[in-house]
């Protein structure tokens, strides 16, 4: 029993470290992509004093804890978003490994988690869903579709499901865009096509439904707490991201649970 658990525990540790490291990289991408900067160079530096950061300043999560949330050189506060994203990925990656094991589904779910998290970060901070993230995501999702078991039993059916889902997501969100009259951006429309390619048809409708419900609940809570004005827009990308990820992992389970009530 002990010998059997050792590889499992080792892989959990590996995916935890991997998640922390990927979270750190996603922070870099979230900071630089919206402003057109390279994600490779220059090396990371403190936003306040512009001092180049060394290895001991960049150990995911642990550097933040060791430095007590402040720059080593100028003592300026380190944005809380940085350790939050690192910690989240450090939790999600091993959880996905625990759920899927070493499989193709694990690889797909990890890639989609990174892609959707990046969109979430950028849209929250910049109210923007960059084409330079969405368009490569569309190509990636289409390339993955023949190998995703959740999209269908046969390769051809999987591709048809993905393409149909992408078209359905695009059309539905385009209608919302036209009816909203400025309350929604074209970035959300393009992202809906990505949601459909990832989720497939008809699960795209579940992803959009979950996004709308989550967005409505958060908006109501913010209004109730006085943290948002009635006509102040809320980025929809984060809700599309979370709704899509929920469908990627639990979509078939949710649909099966629902069908029990209508059978």
Residue pairs with C-beta under 8 A, 6 or more apart in sequence:
11 97
11 102
12 94
12 97
12 98
13 94
15 93
15 94
15 96
15 97
16 90
16 91
16 93
16 94
17 90
18 93
19 89
19 90
19 91
19 92
19 93
19 94
20 60
20 61
20 86
20 87
20 89
20 90
21 60
22 89
22 93
22 114
23 60
23 61
23 85
23 86
23 87
23 88
23 89
23 90
24 58
24 60
24 82
24 85
24 86
25 39
26 85
26 89
26 114
26 117
26 118
26 121
27 81
27 82
27 85
27 86
27 121
28 39
28 44
29 39
29 118
30 85
30 118
30 121
30 122
30 125
31 37
32 38
32 39
33 39
33 118
33 122
33 130
33 132
33 133
34 122
34 125
34 126
34 128
34 130
43 52
43 53
44 52
44 53
44 57
44 58
45 51
45 52
45 53
46 53
46 71
46 73
46 74
46 76
47 76
48 71
48 74
48 76
49 71
49 73
49 74
49 76
51 71
51 73
51 74
56 63
57 63
57 67
57 72
59 66
60 86
60 90
61 83
61 86
61 87
61 90
64 78
64 82
64 83
64 86
65 83
67 78
69 77
69 78
69 80
69 83
70 76
70 77
70 78
71 77
71 78
81 121
81 125
85 117
85 121
88 117
89 113
89 114
89 117
92 113
93 110
93 113
96 106
96 109
96 110
96 113
96 249
97 106
99 249
100 106
100 109
104 147
104 148
104 149
105 148
105 149
105 150
108 144
108 147
108 148
108 248
109 248
109 249
111 140
111 144
112 141
112 198
112 244
112 245
112 248
113 245
115 133
115 137
115 140
116 241
116 242
116 244
116 245
117 241
118 133
119 129
119 133
119 134
119 137
119 191
119 237
119 238
119 240
119 241
120 237
120 238
120 241
120 242
122 128
122 129
122 130
122 133
122 237
123 129
123 187
123 235
123 236
123 237
123 238
124 235
124 237
124 238
127 185
127 233
127 235
128 185
128 187
129 185
129 187
129 188
129 190
129 191
129 237
130 187
131 187
131 190
134 187
134 190
134 191
134 194
137 194
138 166
138 193
138 194
138 197
141 162
141 166
141 194
141 197
141 198
142 159
142 162
142 163
142 166
142 197
145 151
145 158
145 159
145 161
145 162
145 163
145 197
145 200
146 155
146 158
146 159
147 155
147 158
148 158
148 162
148 200
149 158
150 200
150 203
150 248
150 251
150 252
151 157
151 158
151 159
151 161
151 162
151 200
152 158
152 160
152 161
152 200
158 200
160 201
161 200
161 201
162 196
162 197
162 198
162 200
162 201
163 197
164 196
164 200
164 201
165 195
165 196
165 197
165 198
165 199
165 200
165 201
165 202
165 203
165 204
166 193
166 194
166 196
166 197
166 204
167 193
167 196
168 196
168 201
168 202
168 204
168 205
169 192
169 193
169 194
169 195
169 196
169 197
169 199
169 204
169 207
169 208
170 189
170 190
170 192
170 193
170 196
172 192
172 204
172 205
172 208
173 184
173 188
173 189
173 191
173 192
173 193
173 208
174 189
174 192
176 184
176 188
177 184
177 185
177 186
177 188
177 189
183 233
184 236
187 237
188 236
188 237
188 240
191 237
191 240
192 208
192 240
195 204
195 207
195 208
195 211
195 240
195 243
195 244
196 204
196 207
198 207
198 244
198 247
198 248
199 206
199 207
199 244
199 247
199 248
199 251
203 247
203 251
203 255
206 243
206 247
206 251
206 254
206 255
207 240
207 243
207 244
207 246
207 247
207 251
208 240
208 243
209 243
210 239
210 242
210 243
210 246
210 247
211 236
211 239
211 240
211 242
211 243
211 244
212 239
214 239
214 242
214 243
215 234
215 236
215 239
218 234
218 239
219 228
219 234
222 228
222 234
223 230
228 234
246 254
247 254
